[in-house]
Amino acid sequence: MYPVLFRIGDFAISPYPVIFVIAFLVAYILCKGEFKRRGLSEDLLDLLLVANVIGGIVGAKILFLMENVTFLEFIGDPIRYLSSGLTFLGGFLGAVFLILVVVWAKKVNFWLAADAMAPALVIGYAIAKIGCFLVGDDYGIPSNLPWAISFPKGAPPTNEMVHPAQIYEMLVAAGIFVFAWKIRKCNKPIGWLTAIVFILMGLERFLVEFVRNTTPSFIPGVSLAQLMSFGLIVAGVLKLFQLRMRTKNP
């Protein structure tokens, strides 16, 4: 674990923003090719990626703080918690909101733009999870498995051996990216690829919540993130159902 990557004088640089920039660049390069292939403009790509970054960071940070940090902890060390820790679902909701604003203003089909971005955003998420691991946030519940690890300088710190949930998510998200990238050229209706990604990423987060420290919901035994993941899965299933009905009844 490397909570500080390097220092410039008294200013410490966390590895998370560095990894985040790498994730953004990888996603941008992949999206650029997909936008060109689908006949979408590069100017639109730039606007949408700005919307993704702003909406994603703000949404992901808000949900992370809600799930992992008490108000007193945040007040005691705000720089530490603001410089690390994001959640996929919060980032997803924030990014989708701003993407909807952009495509509405530009009169572009949301699902077409989403299909062009979906695989790239998944691999960006997988790369970002490396940053989560390095700074020690989003880890799991206590474990005695051989690969369990402690995060004594994490956010929040723990000396217990816990599930490296960040690595679980990184590996699964990387697998989802490979699958989505492989099927992206299938002759399917607009929105089909995004719906598949919604379902797979929703399942990934729903399952990993069973080994994570997380925020409970109003339903006993179900976390807030699991409820949101379920909503993501339902959205994907409904989109596939809509596409199927449209194909049968054009």
VENLIN-V945481 format. One record per backbone hydrogen bond with DSSP energy under -1.0 kcal/mol. NH is the residue of the N-H (numbers start at 1). CO is the residue of the C=O. If there is no record, write none. Layout:
((NH CO) (NH CO))
//
This chain:
((2 134) (5 13) (6 13) (8 11) (11 8) (13 6) (19 15) (20 16) (21 17) (22 18) (23 19) (24 20) (25 21) (26 22) (27 23) (28 24) (29 25) (30 26) (31 27) (32 28) (33 29) (34 30) (35 31) (36 32) (37 33) (38 34) (40 35) (45 41) (46 42) (47 43) (48 44) (49 45) (50 46) (51 47) (52 48) (53 49) (54 50) (55 51) (56 52) (57 53) (58 54) (59 55) (60 56) (61 57) (62 58) (63 59) (64 60) (65 61) (66 62) (67 63) (68 64) (69 65) (74 70) (75 71) (76 72) (77 73) (81 77) (82 78) (83 79) (91 87) (92 88) (93 89) (94 90) (95 91) (96 92) (97 93) (98 94) (99 95) (100 96) (101 97) (102 98) (103 99) (104 100) (105 101) (106 102) (108 103) (113 109) (114 110) (115 111) (116 112) (117 113) (118 114) (121 117) (122 118) (123 119) (124 120) (125 121) (126 122) (127 123) (128 124) (129 125) (130 127) (132 128) (133 129) (134 130) (135 131) (136 132) (137 132) (140 163) (141 211) (143 161) (148 145) (149 162) (151 158) (154 151) (155 136) (158 151) (162 149) (163 141) (165 163) (167 164) (168 164) (169 165) (170 166) (171 167) (172 168) (173 169) (174 170) (175 171) (176 172) (177 173) (178 174) (179 175) (180 176) (181 177) (182 178) (183 179) (186 183) (188 186) (192 189) (195 191) (196 192) (197 193) (198 194) (199 195) (200 196) (201 197) (202 198) (203 199) (204 200) (205 201) (206 202) (207 203) (208 204) (209 205) (210 207) (211 208) (212 209) (213 139) (217 222) (222 219) (224 215) (227 223) (228 224) (229 225) (230 226) (231 227) (232 228) (233 229) (234 230) (235 231) (236 232) (237 233) (238 234) (239 235) (240 236) (241 237) (242 238) (243 239) (244 240) (245 241) (246 242) (247 243) (248 244) (249 245))
//
